[in-house]
């Protein structure tokens, strides 16, 4: 995971060649290598991890998968990359990262964008 966090593509390639490498190991907070790559916006590493068989449905301590993390960090290109691998708003569970209600387009979010506050 440190190789992914520090964006070391040569080291990542070497580690992915190790037989029995644990792609889906998670930290105490539930982060996997795929989630860290999504956080860092490292699309090349995302492609490599998914090609090697990394699970795309793992959740962190905040109930987010890699798509949810990329969404929280506003990584549009990473969201597109994850979309190529079948990850979407719906695969994320269609939930806010903070565990609030189910978000759907056109709800209170439009009020926030227009007025800067959440309608009561």
C-alpha positions in Angstrom: 0.0 0.0 0.0 2.9 2.3 0.7 4.0 2.0 -3.0 0.5 3.0 -4.1 0.3 5.9 -1.7 3.7 7.2 -2.8 2.9 6.7 -6.5 5.9 4.4 -7.3 4.8 2.7 -10.6 8.0 0.6 -11.0 7.7 -0.7 -7.4 4.0 -1.3 -7.9 4.7 -3.3 -11.1 7.3 -5.4 -9.2 4.9 -6.1 -6.3 2.1 -7.1 -8.6 4.4 -9.8 -10.0 4.9 -11.4 -6.6 3.1 -14.7 -6.4 0.5 -14.6 -3.6 0.5 -10.8 -3.2 -2.5 -9.8 -1.1 -4.3 -7.1 -3.2 -7.2 -6.8 -0.9 -5.4 -6.3 2.4 -7.0 -3.4 4.3 -5.7 -1.0 6.9 -7.2 -0.6 10.3 -9.5 2.0 8.8 -10.4 -0.3 5.9 -8.4 1.2 3.1 -7.2 -1.1 0.4 -4.6 -0.5 -2.3 -7.4 0.2 -4.8 -8.9 2.8 -2.5 -5.6 4.5 -2.0 -5.1 4.7 -5.7 -8.6 6.2 -6.1 -7.8 8.8 -3.4 -4.5 9.7 -5.1 -6.1 9.8 -8.6 -3.7 7.1 -9.8 -5.7 5.7 -12.7 -2.8 3.6 -14.1 -2.5 1.8 -10.8 -6.3 1.3 -10.6 -6.2 -0.4 -14.0 -3.3 -2.6 -12.9 -4.9 -3.6 -9.6 -8.3 -4.4 -11.2 -6.6 -6.4 -14.0 -4.8 -8.4 -11.3 -8.1 -9.2 -9.5 -8.4 -6.6 -6.8 -11.9 -6.6 -5.3 -13.9 -3.5 -6.3 -16.6 -4.0 -3.7 -14.5 -3.6 -0.5 -15.7 -0.8 1.9 -13.7 1.3 4.3 -14.7 2.3 7.8 -16.9 5.0 6.4 -18.8 2.5 4.2 -17.2 3.9 1.0 -15.7 1.8 -1.8 -13.0 3.2 -4.2 -15.7 5.0 -6.2 -16.9 6.8 -3.1 -13.4 7.9 -2.1 -12.7 9.2 -5.6 -16.1 11.0 -5.4 -15.3 12.6 -2.1 -12.0 13.9 -3.5 -13.7 15.2 -6.7 -11.4 13.1 -8.9 -13.5 13.2 -12.1 -11.0 11.3 -14.3 -10.7 8.7 -11.6 -14.5 8.3 -11.4 -14.4 7.7 -15.2 -11.6 5.2 -14.8 -13.5 3.3 -12.1 -16.6 3.4 -14.3 -14.7 1.4 -16.9 -14.4 -1.3 -14.3 -18.1 -1.3 -13.5 -18.0 1.0 -10.4 -20.7 3.6 -10.3 -22.8 5.6 -7.9 -25.1 2.6 -7.5 -22.2 0.2 -6.9 -21.1 2.6 -4.1 -24.4 1.9 -2.5 -26.0 5.2 -3.5 -25.2 6.6 0.0 -23.5 9.7 1.2 -20.0 9.1 2.5 -21.0 10.2 5.9 -23.8 7.7 6.2 -26.6 10.2 5.8 -29.7 9.5 3.7 -29.7 8.1 0.2 -28.6 10.8 -2.3 -30.5 11.1 -5.5 -30.0 13.8 -8.2 -32.3 16.8 -7.8 -32.9 16.6 -4.1 -31.7 19.1 -1.4 -28.3 19.2 -3.1 -29.7 21.6 -5.7 -30.6 24.0 -2.9 -27.1 23.9 -1.6 -25.7 24.7 -5.0 -28.1 27.6 -5.5 -28.3 29.1 -2.0 -25.3 27.8 -0.1 -27.4 26.2 2.6 -29.3 23.0 3.2 -33.1 23.5 3.2 -34.8 22.5 6.4 
